[in-house]
Amino acid sequence: MERRGIRKMKVGTVVSDRMDKTVVVRVERLVPHPVYKKYVKRRTTYKAHDEKNEYKIGDRVEIVETRPMSKDKHWRVHRLIDRSVVRT
């Protein structure tokens, strides 16, 4: 039996929950500047599948790579890490 590869996982913050069954997650990472070697913050946003519409803005979540679900959506929310204190 053929073994599948390990799926990528990322941790980020939900920045939008306005779509049905989809949340937008911002993932921040630190990369060294090529000349000055100071670490610079870079952000990327991913659309992730949220089947039950349970995650809200500010929640810290772990997302996992999955099959394409739409044109932009290739990730799904794997688990909640930290619930947002302020609810909107």
C-alpha positions in Angstrom: 0.0 0.0 0.0 1.3 3.4 -0.9 1.8 5.9 1.9 0.7 9.5 1.5 2.9 12.4 2.4 2.6 14.4 5.6 0.2 17.3 5.3 1.4 20.8 6.0 0.0 22.5 9.2 0.0 26.1 10.1 -1.1 28.2 13.1 -2.9 31.5 12.6 -5.6 33.9 13.7 -9.1 34.1 12.2 -9.5 37.6 10.6 -12.8 37.1 8.8 -15.8 34.7 9.3 -18.3 36.4 7.0 -18.4 33.6 4.4 -20.5 30.4 4.8 -18.4 27.5 5.9 -15.2 29.4 5.3 -12.8 31.5 7.5 -9.9 33.6 6.5 -6.8 32.8 8.6 -3.7 35.1 8.8 -0.5 33.2 9.4 2.6 35.3 10.5 6.2 34.1 10.2 9.6 35.7 10.8 12.1 35.7 8.0 15.6 37.2 8.1 16.3 40.2 5.9 18.8 39.1 3.2 21.2 42.1 3.8 20.6 43.3 7.4 19.8 39.9 9.0 17.2 41.5 11.1 14.0 39.4 11.4 11.0 40.8 9.6 7.4 39.8 10.1 5.6 38.4 7.0 1.9 37.7 6.8 -0.1 35.3 4.5 -3.8 34.8 4.5 -5.4 31.4 3.8 -9.1 30.5 3.2 -9.9 27.5 5.4 -13.0 25.3 5.5 -15.1 25.5 8.7 -17.9 23.0 8.3 -20.0 24.1 11.3 -19.3 27.9 11.2 -17.9 27.7 14.8 -14.8 29.8 14.6 -15.0 33.6 15.1 -12.7 36.6 14.5 -9.7 36.5 16.9 -9.7 32.8 17.5 -6.3 31.1 17.2 -6.6 28.0 15.1 -4.5 25.3 13.4 -5.1 24.7 9.8 -4.1 21.7 7.7 -3.6 21.3 4.0 -6.3 19.4 2.1 -7.7 18.7 -1.3 -8.9 21.8 -3.3 -12.5 22.6 -2.2 -12.9 25.7 -4.4 -10.7 28.1 -6.4 -9.1 29.6 -3.3 -9.8 27.1 -0.6 -7.1 24.4 0.0 -7.0 24.3 3.8 -9.4 23.2 6.6 -9.5 24.2 10.2 -8.0 21.3 12.2 -8.5 22.4 15.8 -9.0 25.4 18.0 -5.9 26.5 20.0 -7.2 29.5 21.8 -10.6 31.2 21.9 -10.8 34.9 21.5 -11.6 36.9 24.6 -13.5 39.6 22.8 -16.5 38.3 21.0 -17.9 40.4 18.1 
